[in-house]
Amino acid sequence: MIARFDHRPMLTALLALATAVLTVVVITLATVLYTAPPAAPSSSVSDSGNAGQAAPANMDAGGENYGWNIHNK
């Protein structure tokens, strides 16, 4: 039934093969992207150049003053 309407069987086969290859490539790349380890941050990301170091001691971990020393401690 379908062969009756298919006047270019080679083109149909080529389109089917290209679609299958493209699907495999997209699934493979998505899998690699999803399972890849996260990239290490570069030193240019940090403004102060101390990426990976501990926060300063005067930072308020509870968020009371967000690092501002308003009580002159």
LINVEN-V841457 format. One line per field, one symbol per residue. ss: DSSP state (~ for helix, > for strand, _ for the rest). phi: phi as a letter, one per 30 degrees, with the letter a starting at -180 (. if undefined). Layout:
ss: ???
phi: ???
This chain:
ss: _~~~~___~~~~~~~~~~~~~~~~~~~~~~~~~~~______________________________________
phi: .dddccdbddddddddddddddddddddddddddcddddddddddddcicdidddeddddddidbhidcdchd
